[in-house]
Amino acid sequence: MIHQTWQQKETIRTVECVHTDAKKYMVDRALTKGKTYELKNETEEFYFVIDNTGKIGGYYKDYFKN
């Protein structure tokens, strides 16, 4: 249930979106190229950020740079 408190969690760092060219999903609705996002949690494969919808979303790391 940790995902329920991620928005209140301290930001780890900020990451910048470098592209929204997704093969399978419509990422361009939730991320904007060139915009920085607050990183709330990460795994080996995903970053969990507060996206353009104002909610936490999990995205592949290749969409971002540190």
C-alpha positions in Angstrom: 0.0 0.0 0.0 3.1 2.3 -0.2 1.7 3.7 -3.5 -1.1 5.5 -1.6 1.4 7.8 0.1 3.9 8.5 -2.7 2.5 12.0 -3.5 3.2 13.1 0.1 6.6 11.4 0.1 9.8 13.5 -0.2 11.1 14.0 -3.7 14.2 12.0 -4.4 15.4 14.2 -7.3 14.0 15.7 -10.5 14.3 14.1 -13.9 13.8 15.6 -17.3 11.7 14.0 -20.0 13.7 13.6 -23.2 11.1 12.0 -25.4 7.5 10.6 -25.5 7.9 8.3 -28.5 6.2 5.2 -27.0 5.7 2.1 -29.1 2.8 0.7 -27.2 1.2 3.3 -25.0 0.1 7.0 -25.3 2.8 8.6 -23.1 2.5 12.0 -24.7 -0.8 12.6 -22.8 0.9 12.3 -19.5 4.5 13.5 -20.1 5.9 16.6 -22.0 9.2 16.5 -23.7 11.7 18.9 -22.0 9.7 19.2 -18.8 11.2 18.2 -15.4 9.2 15.9 -13.1 9.5 15.1 -9.4 10.9 11.5 -8.9 9.0 9.9 -6.0 10.2 6.3 -6.3 12.2 4.1 -8.7 12.9 0.5 -9.5 15.4 -1.1 -11.9 13.1 -0.5 -14.9 10.7 2.3 -13.9 10.6 5.9 -12.5 7.5 6.9 -10.6 6.8 10.6 -11.1 4.0 13.0 -10.7 3.0 13.5 -14.3 0.8 16.1 -16.1 -2.4 14.6 -14.7 -1.2 15.4 -11.2 -1.0 11.8 -10.1 1.8 9.3 -9.8 2.6 7.4 -12.9 5.2 4.7 -13.6 7.3 5.1 -16.8 10.3 3.4 -18.3 13.6 5.1 -17.4 14.5 5.6 -21.1 12.0 8.5 -21.3 14.1 10.5 -18.9 17.6 11.8 -18.1 18.9 12.8 -14.7 
